[in-house]
Amino acid sequence: MTADGTDTRVFDEVVCMLTEVIGADFLLDVEITGSTTFNDDLAMESIEFVALGEKLQQRYGERVNFVEFVADMDLDEIMAMNMDRLVSYIEQCLAHPSGPR
């Protein structure tokens, strides 16, 4: 928990997954925050998005469907997606196993 009462578990888990997908060397000079974008800040390529989706499914199972999550976005939305948006989606899925609300 942070000082404001926010649970950072999911955020920290996603950061660990990103480290595995992108590589620790690349992330040495990057501070990942809620506003960190996958495209501009992390320069993720499509294959890395696929790898992240696989990591999310391995960790959370069918409750978190990354492909379905991004399928409803246009390309600009995907390019602008940040950590806060992904973490919020995951937390909603975990809180409501029948799907995010």
N, C-alpha and C positions, 0 to 999 in steps of 0.2 A: 504494500500500500504506500502511496505517496502521502505527502503532508496534507493534500486536499482530499484524501480519502479515496482516490482513484486506484483501482486495481491495475497493476502494471504487468501481471502475469502474461496475458495474451500478447501485449506489446513486446515483452522480452522474448517470448517464444518466436514471434515473427522475426525479430532481429536476428536470433540464432539461425533461423531458416535462411534468411537473406545472406548471412555470413557463409553458410554452406553453399548457397547457389552462386553468389557473386565472387566470393573469396575474401578471406580475411585481409589479405594484402591490399585489395582495392578499398576496403572500408577503414583502413588505418587513418586516413585523412578526412573521413566523413563522420560527422556526428548525426546519428539518426534520431530525429524527433518526430512528433506527430505531423508536422508540416512537410517532412521529407517526401519528395515526389519520386516515383519509381523511374520516370523518364528523365526529367531534367537533372535531378540530384544524383540518382544512382545509375543512370545511363543503362537501364536494363533493356535487353533485347528480347524479342518474342520467345526465343528458346528458354531464356531465364524465367519468363513469366510461366511457361509450361512447367519448368522444374519447381518453381514456387508453388504452383497449383498442386503438383504431386506431393510435395512436402506437407502442404496443408491437409491434403486428404489422408496421408499417412498418420499425421498427428491427431486430427479431429474426426476422421472417418467421413461418412456420408453427410453428416450434419453440416459440414462446410463445403459447399460446392463452388469452387472458385470459377470454374468455367461458366456456370449458370450466372454467377454474380457479374462477370464482365460481359456476358452475352447481351445484357440489357443496356449496355453503354455504347455510345458512339465512339469513334476513334479518338476524338478530342478529350472525351471524359476519361478514357483509359490512359491517355498520355498525361493527363493532369492528376490522376489518382495519387493520393498521398497515404501515408501510414495511418493517419486518423480514420480515414474512410474505410480502409481494409480492416483495421482492428475493430471498429464499430460494427461492421458486418459480421465478423467472427463472433463477437460478444453477443450480438442479437441471435445468431444461429445457436449458440451454446445455451442461451437463456430460454429459447423457444425451439426445442428440438423438431417441431413440426415445420419449421421454416421461419425466416426473419419477418418481422412485422414492420 
